[in-house]
Amino acid sequence: MAGDFNMQASSSEYAVAAASYVDAWALARALGVTLNYSGNCDGCTRNSRIDYIFASQGVWWLTLESAQVFDTRDASGYMPSDHKPLLVVYQVH
C-alpha cells in the first residue's frame, strides 16, 4: 500500500495502518539501509513524512533492501512537485 497519506507517524491514522502493515521507511531506518540527501529531514517527502509505502505484516516472500528519498530540485532549487519521490526496494523470494 503506497501513497500520499498526509498523516504523521504520530497520528491515530498511522497507528491503524501500522497495526496491519509495516512502514518501509521505518524498517529501512532500523536496518540501516535508508538513503536520504543532505538537508532533508529523516525520510521527509515534503516538510515531514507524509508519503508512505507499507507492506503487509508477515509476508515472508519480501525482504526490504533499501528506502530512498530523491532530491528533484533543479539547479535553481525549483522542485516540480511539493512531494519528493520515495523508492523502496524489496527482494521477492
C-alpha positions in Angstrom: 0.0 0.0 0.0 1.6 3.3 -1.0 0.7 6.9 -1.4 0.3 10.4 -0.1 -1.4 9.8 3.2 -0.9 13.3 4.6 -0.5 11.8 8.1 2.2 11.9 10.6 3.8 8.8 12.1 2.4 10.0 15.5 -1.2 10.2 14.3 -4.0 7.7 15.1 -4.4 7.1 11.3 -0.8 5.9 11.2 -1.4 3.6 14.2 -4.3 2.0 12.4 -2.1 1.4 9.3 0.9 0.2 11.4 -1.3 -2.4 13.1 -1.5 -4.5 9.9 1.3 -3.1 7.7 5.0 -2.5 8.0 6.2 1.1 7.3 9.0 0.6 4.8 11.0 3.7 5.8 10.8 3.0 9.5 12.0 -0.6 8.9 14.8 0.5 6.5 15.9 3.1 9.1 16.1 0.3 11.7 18.1 -1.9 9.3 20.4 1.0 8.4 19.5 0.9 4.7 18.0 4.4 4.2 19.3 6.8 1.6 18.4 10.5 2.0 20.0 13.6 0.6 21.8 16.2 2.7 19.5 18.7 4.3 16.3 16.6 4.0 14.8 15.5 7.3 14.6 11.8 8.0 12.6 10.3 5.2 10.6 13.5 4.5 8.8 13.7 1.3 7.5 17.2 2.0 8.3 19.0 5.2 7.8 15.9 7.2 6.9 12.2 6.5 3.5 12.2 4.8 4.1 9.8 1.9 4.4 6.1 2.9 4.9 2.7 1.4 3.6 -0.2 3.6 3.9 -4.0 3.2 1.6 -6.4 4.9 3.0 -7.9 8.1 4.2 -11.4 7.8 4.9 -11.5 4.1 7.8 -13.9 4.2 8.5 -13.6 0.5 9.5 -9.9 0.7 12.8 -8.7 2.1 13.3 -5.0 2.4 16.6 -4.0 0.7 16.5 -0.2 0.9 14.4 3.0 1.0 15.4 6.3 -0.6 14.0 9.8 -0.9 15.2 11.7 -4.0 16.1 15.3 -4.4 14.3 16.5 -7.5 15.3 20.2 -7.4 16.8 21.7 -10.5 19.9 23.9 -10.5 17.8 26.9 -9.4 16.3 25.0 -6.5 12.9 24.5 -8.1 11.0 21.3 -7.4 8.4 20.1 -9.9 6.2 18.9 -7.0 5.7 19.7 -3.4 6.5 16.0 -2.7 9.7 14.1 -3.2 9.8 10.6 -4.7 10.1 7.7 -2.2 11.6 4.5 -3.6 11.5 1.2 -1.6 13.3 -1.8 -3.0 12.2 -5.3 -1.9 13.7 -8.6 -2.8 11.0 -11.1 -3.8 11.7 -14.7 -2.8 
